[in-house]
Amino acid sequence: MNHKRHTGISTILVLIVIAVLAVGYFGYQSQAKRKELDSSMAMLNEQAKLWDDANRVAAATSRIALPTQINHMQAIKRNVEALTLPACLRDTQNNLSNAMDAAIQGYLAFMANTDGSGEAAAAVEFERAKDHMRKFQTVKAQC
């Protein structure tokens, strides 16, 4: 009888040790994922700040000087698209990239001023950029 009791206690202890190890392992995995997410979010936010600065400069730039600024903006967009991010940030990344693309298209339309309609065409693209930027902020907050 003593042997059965000892075996039962040993089994319970083994199960407790396994449970503690499992909780520790999954806690570690969760913490590692959180660190990866925080790091990825920081990279995305840094690119968004660079974009905001470049966009403000472009908005204050004359038509003739815009090509240099657009080049800079395209480089930032390529950096955003090249980021390898966790799954929950991919929609955020796509919305930021789409906002950037729309703004760049707006500046290109403004610069080209085809048939004098550059400002109207640019306004449409800039509105599209604002919509994507709002989505970027909303989706980012959900991750």
Order of alpha helices (4+ residues) and beta strands (2+ residues): alpha-alpha-alpha-alpha
